[in-house]
Amino acid sequence: MRRRTRLAVLVALGLVAAALAGTLALRQSRFGDRLRHGTLGETGPGGVRVDRPLADRAIAIPGDGPDLAADVWLPGGAAGQARAAILLVHGNRGEGSASPFYRLLARRLADRGALVLSMNLRGYGASAPAPAGRAVRASDLLEDVERGRAALDELAPAGVPRGTVGHSLGANLVLRLPPRAGWRAVAIEPGARLRERVVVPPAPELETFAEKLRGNLRGPAHDLEAVRALYRDLDPEIAADPVAASTVLLIQGRRIDPAALASIQAAAAARPGCLLMLVDSADHEFGAAGLGSWVVFPGRLVDRLAEAVGAFVATGTTAIAT
């Protein structure tokens, strides 16, 4: 009898905890984004559901190399006239462009009148794995981005301003792209202090970066030297060759240590005409910690990010103070 009573009490406590967790998560979601978007999990604690935004259609990006998948987000959610055309390049996440942060940002950019092509690099998301035989190099990923730019050129109306927007690993790629007439570039949260963290021995975070790359990028194995070479070639503090003629907007979260900020400032200084904008951010993906792995993306942060990126691609300036 005591055992049954104890079991009943534990079950009741579990149900109460689940209900409280669901209520708290729902409040976090509503606080972060009162309209419709906001979490890493489609179903969070207590069964609370918050749908991810969905693209208008999926396409394949043609060209040499592995098959690349991409999503198209139409301006205003319909076939309206675009005020800008944006290629969105994801970071080192296994889901690629399907990761919630990129879906949220793509939807917000489209809501502001941009035609958005959210691509997947080789080995990520719905794209084909990277070919076997050798580790992926920076030049391979840059080739993928060039294919994405060509695909966006085919989709976008003539005369509409174009921009390549990357986050994290994608931002490092954007900072290495050669200039292209009529295109602007936006790098959001590129890797800071890569030289001391990953490249130059003792490189204390090399193993961590290697494990993340192996876990997210489908394809050949990457030993430590291959990972070191990849990030050495994508070091944002090294100026692009040739130096991009188009203006670059470099966006970095405010909540970083002085050494990381100095690295980002050096990256901006290496590119004449580069604008550096510091914005509030709770973490690397502009999310706020929820319960466990359930993460809320505060709507005000994503909205501010989309406003700055969309305005910059369309006009070359942003009304938000840098």
C-alpha positions in Angstrom: 0.0 0.0 0.0 2.8 2.4 0.9 4.5 1.5 -2.3 1.4 2.3 -4.3 0.9 5.6 -2.4 4.6 6.6 -3.0 4.2 5.7 -6.7 1.0 7.8 -7.0 2.7 10.8 -5.3 5.7 10.5 -7.7 3.4 10.4 -10.7 1.4 13.4 -9.5 4.6 15.3 -8.8 5.8 14.4 -12.3 2.6 15.7 -13.9 2.8 18.9 -11.9 6.4 19.4 -13.0 5.6 18.8 -16.6 2.7 21.3 -16.5 4.9 23.9 -14.8 7.6 23.4 -17.4 5.1 23.7 -20.2 3.7 26.9 -18.8 7.1 28.4 -18.3 8.2 27.4 -21.8 5.0 28.8 -23.3 5.6 32.1 -21.4 9.2 32.2 -22.6 8.0 31.6 -26.2 5.4 34.3 -26.0 7.8 36.7 -24.5 10.4 36.0 -27.1 8.1 36.0 -30.1 4.4 36.8 -29.5 3.4 35.9 -33.1 4.4 32.5 -34.2 8.0 31.4 -34.1 10.6 30.6 -31.4 12.1 27.3 -30.5 14.6 24.6 -31.4 12.2 21.8 -30.7 8.8 21.7 -32.5 7.5 20.1 -29.3 8.9 21.3 -26.1 8.5 20.5 -22.4 4.9 19.6 -21.4 4.0 19.0 -25.0 3.8 22.7 -25.8 4.1 23.1 -29.6 5.6 26.0 -31.5 5.8 25.5 -35.2 8.9 26.4 -37.2 8.3 28.7 -40.2 8.3 26.9 -43.5 9.8 28.0 -46.8 7.7 28.6 -49.8 9.5 25.9 -51.9 12.6 23.8 -52.1 15.0 23.7 -55.0 18.2 22.0 -56.1 21.2 24.2 -57.0 22.9 23.0 -60.2 26.6 22.9 -61.0 29.6 20.8 -60.6 30.2 19.0 -57.3 27.8 17.5 -54.8 24.0 18.2 -55.2 23.1 21.2 -53.1 19.7 21.8 -51.6 18.1 25.2 -50.9 14.9 26.7 -49.7 13.2 29.7 -51.3 11.4 32.3 -49.2 9.3 34.7 -51.3 8.9 38.4 -50.3 5.9 38.8 -48.1 5.2 35.1 -48.3 3.9 35.6 -51.8 5.2 36.3 -55.3 5.5 40.1 -54.6 8.1 42.5 -55.9 11.4 42.0 -54.0 13.2 45.0 -52.6 16.3 42.8 -52.2 17.6 39.3 -52.9 19.6 37.5 -50.2 21.6 34.3 -50.2 21.6 33.0 -46.6 24.6 30.8 -45.7 24.4 28.7 -42.5 27.0 27.9 -39.9 28.4 24.6 -38.7 25.1 23.0 -37.8 24.1 19.5 -39.1 20.6 20.7 -40.0 22.1 23.4 -42.2 19.6 25.9 -43.4 16.8 24.0 -41.6 18.2 25.0 -38.2 15.5 27.1 -36.5 17.6 30.3 -36.3 18.1 30.4 -40.1 14.4 29.6 -40.7 13.4 32.5 -38.4 15.8 34.9 -40.0 14.8 33.9 -43.5 11.1 34.4 -42.7 11.7 37.8 -41.1 13.8 38.9 -44.1 11.1 37.7 -46.5 8.5 39.5 -44.4 10.4 42.7 -45.0 10.4 42.3 -48.8 13.4 40.2 -49.5 13.6 37.2 -51.8 15.7 34.8 -49.7 17.5 31.7 -50.9 18.6 29.7 -47.9 21.2 27.2 -49.1 22.9 24.1 -47.7 26.6 23.6 -48.1 27.9 20.2 -49.1 27.5 17.7 -46.3 24.9 19.7 -44.5 21.1 19.6 -44.2 19.4 18.2 -47.3 22.5 18.5 -49.5 24.5 15.5 -50.7 27.5 14.4 -48.5 30.9 15.8 -49.3 32.8 13.5 -51.8 35.0 10.8 -50.3 38.7 10.9 -50.8 39.9 14.0 -49.0 38.7 16.4 -46.3 36.6 19.4 -47.2 38.6 22.6 -47.8 37.7 26.2 -47.6 37.8 26.4 -51.4 35.2 23.7 -51.7 32.7 25.6 -49.5 33.5 28.9 -51.3 32.7 27.1 -54.5 29.3 26.0 -53.0 28.6 29.6 -52.1 29.4 30.8 -55.6 26.9 28.2 -56.9 24.4 29.7 -54.5 25.0 33.2 -55.8 24.5 32.0 -59.4 21.3 30.3 -58.4 20.0 33.5 -56.7 20.9 35.5 -59.8 18.6 33.2 -61.8 15.7 33.6 -59.3 15.9 37.4 -58.6 14.5 40.1 -60.8 17.1 42.2 -62.7 18.2 45.3 -61.0 17.3 44.2 -57.5 20.1 44.6 -54.9 21.7 41.4 -54.0 23.5 40.3 -50.8 25.3 37.2 -49.4 24.5 36.8 -45.7 26.4 34.3 -43.6 26.4 33.3 -40.0 29.3 31.7 -38.0 31.1 29.4 -40.5 29.0 31.0 -43.2 30.1 34.4 -42.1 33.7 33.4 -42.4 33.0 32.2 -45.9 31.3 35.5 -46.8 34.4 37.4 -45.6 36.5 35.4 -48.1 34.3 35.8 -51.1 35.7 37.8 -54.1 33.7 40.9 -54.9 30.8 40.8 -57.4 29.2 43.9 -59.0 25.8 44.6 -57.5 26.3 42.4 -54.4 26.8 43.4 -50.8 28.0 41.1 -48.0 26.9 40.6 -44.4 28.9 38.5 -41.9 27.0 37.7 -38.7 29.1 36.4 -35.7 32.1 35.0 -37.5 34.6 33.0 -35.5 36.7 35.3 -33.4 40.4 34.5 -32.3 40.5 31.5 -34.6 44.3 31.8 -34.9 45.0 31.3 -31.2 42.0 29.0 -30.5 42.2 26.6 -33.5 45.1 27.3 -35.8 48.4 28.1 -34.0 49.7 25.4 -31.5 48.9 24.7 -28.8 45.4 25.7 -30.2 43.4 24.7 -27.1 40.1 24.4 -28.9 41.2 22.5 -32.0 39.9 19.2 -30.8 36.5 20.8 -29.9 36.2 22.4 -33.4 37.2 19.1 -35.0 34.5 17.1 -33.1 31.8 19.6 -34.0 32.8 19.5 -37.7 32.9 15.7 -37.7 29.5 15.5 -36.0 27.8 18.0 -38.4 29.4 17.6 -41.8 28.6 14.4 -43.6 31.4 13.1 -45.7 35.1 12.1 -45.3 36.8 12.1 -42.0 38.6 15.3 -40.9 41.8 14.9 -38.9 43.1 17.7 -36.8 45.4 19.0 -39.5 42.5 19.2 -42.0 40.4 21.1 -39.5 43.4 23.4 -38.7 43.9 24.1 -42.4 40.2 24.8 -42.9 40.0 27.4 -40.2 43.4 28.9 -41.1 42.0 29.7 -44.5 38.8 31.2 -43.0 40.5 33.4 -40.4 38.4 36.6 -40.5 41.4 38.7 -39.3 43.1 38.1 -42.7 41.9 40.4 -45.4 40.2 38.9 -48.5 42.3 38.6 -51.6 41.4 40.6 -53.5 40.0 43.0 -50.9 36.3 43.2 -51.6 35.2 46.4 -53.2 31.7 46.1 -52.0 30.9 47.3 -48.4 30.7 44.6 -45.8 28.5 44.7 -42.7 30.0 42.7 -39.9 27.5 42.0 -37.1 28.7 40.9 -33.7 26.8 40.3 -30.4 27.7 42.7 -27.6 28.1 40.1 -25.0 31.7 39.0 -25.9 35.0 39.3 -24.0 37.5 42.1 -24.8 39.8 39.7 -26.7 37.1 38.4 -28.9 35.9 42.0 -29.6 39.5 43.0 -30.5 39.6 40.1 -33.0 36.3 41.2 -34.6 37.5 44.8 -34.8 40.7 43.6 -36.5 38.5 41.7 -39.0 36.6 44.9 -39.8 39.8 46.9 -40.0 41.2 44.5 -42.6 38.4 45.4 -45.0 38.2 49.0 -46.1 34.7 50.3 -46.0 33.5 47.5 -43.6 30.9 48.6 -41.1 30.9 46.9 -37.6 27.6 46.7 -35.8 27.4 45.5 -32.2 24.0 44.1 -31.2 22.5 42.6 -28.0 22.6 38.8 -28.1 22.1 36.2 -25.5 24.3 33.7 -27.4 26.0 32.9 -30.7 22.6 32.3 -32.5 20.8 35.2 -30.8 18.7 32.8 -28.7 17.9 32.8 -25.0 18.3 29.6 -22.9 15.0 27.9 -22.3 14.6 24.5 -20.5 17.2 22.0 -21.3 17.9 22.0 -25.0 14.7 23.9 -25.7 15.8 27.4 -26.8 13.7 30.5 -27.3 14.8 33.1 -30.0 13.6 36.4 -28.7 11.6 38.0 -31.5 13.0 41.5 -30.8 16.5 40.3 -31.5 15.7 38.4 -34.7 13.5 41.4 -35.8 16.4 43.8 -35.2 18.8 41.5 -37.0 16.5 41.2 -40.0 15.8 44.9 -40.1 19.6 45.7 -40.2 20.5 43.0 -42.7 17.6 43.7 -45.1 18.2 47.5 -45.1 21.9 47.1 -45.7 21.5 44.7 -48.6 18.8 47.0 -50.2 20.6 50.3 -49.6 24.1 49.8 -48.4 23.3 51.5 -45.1 21.4 50.6 -41.9 19.4 52.9 -39.7 20.5 51.0 -36.6 23.4 52.6 -34.9 26.7 50.8 -35.2 
